[in-house]
Amino acid sequence: MKILVTGAAGFIGSYVSRALLQRGDSIVGVDNFHQYYDKKAKELANQITLDLANESQGTYLFIEADIRDKNAMKQIFEEHQIDKVIHLAAMAGVPYSVKDPHLYMDVNIMGTTVLADLAVEYHIQNFVSASSSSVYGNRTEVPFRESDDVNTPVSPYAASKRMGETLLYTYHHLYQLPVSCLRFFTVYGPLQRPYGMVIQRFMKQIDHNQPVSIYGDGSMGRDYTYVDDIVSGIIGALDANCPYEIFNLGNSNPVTVSEIVDTLEEVMQQPAERSYIEAPKTEVSITYADISKAQKMLNYHPKVSFIEGVRRQWEVYKTMPQWYKDLPW
């Protein structure tokens, strides 16, 4: 089985690639090392994957390329006889999408269109695409179900992810492309994306003896999901070969911002100074996944508790070189 993983040097993409290697798959990994955050962080994650490939029965070929470059992507499909696609490459992060919405639409919509075109042309067996819990907007009725109305996104990032789902349904309808869109709920864990992620940001702020910056009064809740659990859902969707489905991949256990700080204080054994700031309009009050569909159809069962996941993230963070700890948050 030859699997194309886009965004392979990113946080989730590198974990997915390593999980596929461990079960003996052949992976072609693609990433363009966008300057959204320091290239060294992605190079570090990608090197771990390359090292694992030398010790596993699977194979990993990494190609630096941009998913918007149709010629480059076509060459990859042509030369490497791709069987399935796990599409994780995207411009991520809600706040940055407000600063440059055109970039988010270009990468997340046009890049996905390039891949969908090639998936049809080369008769791909399954196309698994990363979506986001952000598509649910600022709803308060919980838990969030895949059947809920998702026509009121509150950020360009969320809008681009919803449009990606709709686009891929069109390709399924017109060309019978098998598609699974996976709505990730706030993924965290060791080597989490260093910029713009709350747990990583708070961990660095506490480690640098700086106040943690809390939006609002700290009551906002997020359905934090450990990266290994997310990976299990991605691989479940890859193997399921659904005609067209949308799945929530979350933990069904929202954690408030204040509880995050409490947990970090316990895990890091260090008190945190709390600074409360106004929440941007792009922030929502809660995310909370109903995962019953994924449980039934993908055998998805998250296993890692929040405190255990944070503990694992902290233990790895402590071993990182100083340049990593000093990356902008």
GITA-V210364 format. One record per residue. RES is the residue in one small letter. PSI is psi in degrees with one decimal (* if undefined). BURIAL is b if it has 24 or more other ideal C-beta (glycine too) atoms within 12 Angstrom, else e. Layout:
# GITA-V210364
res,psi,burial
RES,PSI,BURIAL
RES,PSI,BURIAL
This chain:
# GITA-V210364
res,psi,burial
m,122.3,b
k,118.9,b
i,126.8,b
l,124.4,b
v,111.7,b
t,148.8,b
g,31.0,b
a,-22.4,b
a,-1.5,b
g,-179.4,b
f,-62.7,b
i,-40.4,b
g,-38.0,b
s,-37.1,b
y,-42.7,b
v,-45.2,b
s,-41.6,b
r,-36.9,b
a,-39.3,b
l,-39.5,b
l,-42.1,b
q,-21.3,e
r,6.3,e
g,13.4,e
d,162.5,b
s,125.6,b
i,137.4,b
v,113.6,b
g,136.0,b
v,135.9,b
d,147.5,b
n,4.3,b
f,51.3,b
h,148.2,b
q,8.1,e
y,-40.1,b
y,168.4,b
d,129.3,e
k,-31.5,e
k,-31.7,e
a,-41.6,b
k,-37.9,b
e,-37.5,b
l,-48.7,b
a,-40.9,b
n,-33.7,b
q,-35.6,e
i,-40.8,b
t,-44.1,b
l,-40.7,b
d,-41.1,e
l,-36.3,b
a,-30.3,b
n,-16.7,e
e,-3.3,e
s,170.2,e
q,-18.2,e
g,174.4,b
t,150.7,b
y,114.5,b
l,120.5,b
f,134.4,b
i,124.0,b
e,114.6,e
a,161.0,b
d,129.9,b
i,-16.2,b
r,-13.8,b
d,95.8,b
k,-35.8,e
n,-44.8,e
a,-42.7,e
m,-37.5,b
k,-39.9,e
q,-38.5,e
i,-47.0,b
f,-40.0,b
e,-47.6,e
e,-26.6,e
h,3.6,b
q,61.8,e
i,133.3,b
d,-43.3,b
k,158.9,b
v,131.9,b
i,107.4,b
h,99.9,b
l,-14.1,b
a,133.0,b
a,159.3,b
m,118.8,b
a,167.2,b
g,124.6,b
v,-52.5,b
p,-41.4,b
y,-27.0,b
s,-26.3,b
v,-33.7,e
k,-33.3,e
d,68.6,e
p,-30.3,b
h,-39.6,e
l,-41.6,b
y,-41.1,b
m,-39.2,b
d,-50.1,b
v,-51.2,b
n,-27.0,b
i,-54.1,b
m,-38.2,b
g,-41.3,b
t,-35.6,b
t,-42.5,b
v,-47.7,b
l,-39.3,b
a,-42.1,b
d,-47.8,b
l,-34.1,b
a,-38.4,b
v,-46.4,b
e,-37.0,e
y,15.9,b
h,51.2,e
i,138.5,b
q,-28.5,b
n,137.3,b
f,107.1,b
v,124.4,b
s,137.1,b
a,123.3,b
s,-154.7,b
s,148.9,b
s,-17.1,b
s,-18.5,b
v,-20.1,b
y,-11.9,b
g,-159.5,b
n,58.7,b
r,153.9,b
t,-13.1,e
e,117.8,e
v,157.8,b
p,165.5,b
f,130.4,b
r,150.6,b
e,-24.3,b
s,-4.4,e
d,155.5,b
d,125.0,e
v,41.0,b
n,16.2,e
t,59.1,e
p,149.4,b
v,13.8,b
s,154.7,b
p,-36.6,b
y,-49.3,b
a,-41.7,b
a,-41.1,b
s,-36.0,b
k,-39.9,b
r,-41.6,b
m,-34.2,b
g,-42.1,b
e,-44.6,b
t,-42.2,b
l,-46.2,b
l,-29.8,b
y,-39.4,b
t,-42.4,e
y,-35.4,b
h,-45.2,b
h,-43.8,e
l,-37.7,e
y,6.1,e
q,31.0,e
l,122.7,b
p,125.5,b
v,136.9,b
s,121.3,b
c,125.2,b
l,117.0,b
r,101.7,b
f,139.1,b
f,105.5,b
t,84.9,b
v,137.5,b
y,169.4,b
g,178.9,b
p,139.6,b
l,28.8,b
q,149.8,b
r,125.5,b
p,-14.8,b
y,127.1,b
g,6.1,b
m,130.7,b
v,-48.0,b
i,-45.5,b
q,-40.6,b
r,-48.7,b
f,-41.1,b
m,-42.9,b
k,-40.5,b
q,-43.5,b
i,-43.4,b
d,-30.8,b
h,11.6,e
n,41.2,e
q,154.1,e
p,143.9,e
v,133.5,b
s,110.5,b
i,126.4,b
y,134.6,b
g,-139.5,e
d,7.1,e
g,5.2,b
s,-8.5,e
m,137.8,b
g,143.3,b
r,143.6,b
d,78.4,b
y,131.9,b
t,124.0,b
y,142.6,b
v,-38.3,b
d,-35.2,b
d,-42.0,b
i,-43.3,b
v,-39.2,b
s,-37.0,b
g,-38.8,b
i,-46.3,b
i,-33.2,b
g,-42.7,b
a,-37.7,b
l,-41.7,b
d,-23.0,b
a,-28.7,b
n,50.3,e
c,148.0,b
p,-55.9,e
y,119.0,b
e,153.0,b
i,133.8,b
f,137.2,b
n,131.8,b
l,99.1,b
g,-162.1,b
n,-10.0,b
s,39.3,b
n,78.3,b
p,144.3,b
v,131.4,b
t,162.2,b
v,-40.4,b
s,-38.4,b
e,-31.8,b
i,-47.5,b
v,-42.0,b
d,-44.1,b
t,-42.2,b
l,-39.9,b
e,-40.0,b
e,-45.5,e
v,-42.9,b
m,-11.5,b
q,46.5,e
q,131.7,e
p,151.2,e
a,134.8,b
e,130.5,e
r,129.6,b
s,122.3,e
y,128.0,e
i,161.3,e
e,136.7,e
a,135.7,e
p,160.4,e
k,-17.0,e
t,-9.7,b
e,141.7,b
v,160.8,b
s,-30.9,b
i,150.8,b
t,141.8,b
y,111.2,b
a,131.1,b
d,114.6,b
i,16.4,b
s,-35.2,e
k,-46.3,b
a,-36.0,b
q,-44.2,e
k,-44.7,e
m,-25.5,b
l,-0.9,b
n,42.9,e
y,119.1,b
h,94.0,e
p,140.1,b
k,-20.6,e
v,121.0,b
s,161.6,e
f,-46.5,b
i,-36.2,b
e,-40.2,e
g,-42.7,b
v,-39.3,b
r,-43.3,b
r,-41.0,b
q,-41.6,b
w,-41.4,b
e,-38.3,e
v,-41.9,b
y,-40.5,b
k,-26.4,e
t,-6.6,e
m,149.6,b
p,160.3,e
q,-33.9,e
w,-34.4,e
y,-43.8,b
k,-24.7,b
d,2.7,e
l,146.1,b
p,141.9,e
w,*,b
